[in-house]
Amino acid sequence: MEGISGKEGVKVWDDQLWLRDFVANDDTAFEALVKHYQNYVFAIILNFTGPDEAPDIAQEVFLAIYRSLPGFKPHNLKAWIGKVTVNKVIDWKRRRSRSELEHLQIDISTTPAEAGSDPEEMLLEEEKQRLLREVCQSLPPVYQRAVNKYYYEKKSYQQIAREEGVSVKTVESRLYRARVLIRQRWKEVVE
């Protein structure tokens, strides 16, 4: 592998030599690239995420680099690797955010005592319930009433419809829209 050169035993990285070796199907070329740039890639990733996620994102980065290298036009390899890394971190954050939102189950009927006997867990649950109540209070009045009656007062759709003087379908629609708004606002509060 010639991607590393230098005088008197000092190894100097040369992107052009490395790229030539990679294109020539040198089996060790990509391994050398990973070793040379792994700290750079991890440093970028760790600016955006924690150490637990970094290895998975780095693996995605190097896989993307490997797949894209045949079409790579020689210019600044390090800058390109940095750009690929940042894009993969952004993709990962978007996927995680979407996944968390999809799995967010808003259950405003649980009480802190049901969360468990661990004091820390109870405090976290109480804080979550407080934030959720604030989010619910920020809803338009028509949705706020529907949420309060259904989740807190434990009334059925039929009971709410009678009290509000609307159809059951309207109650369903109001609760659905309220849940959508709660999810949106919850995401803003949590971030």
Secondary structure, DSSP 8 states (H G I E B T S, - for coil): --SEE-STT--EE-HHHHHHHHHTT-TTHHHHHHHHHHHHHHHHHHHHS-TTTHHHHHHHHHHHHHHHGGG--SS-HHHHHHHHHHHHHHHHHHHHHHHHHHH----TT--GGGG-S-HHHHHHHHHHHHHHHHHHHTS-HHHHHHHIIIIIS---HHHHHHHHTS-HHHHHHHHHHHHHHHHHHHHHHH-
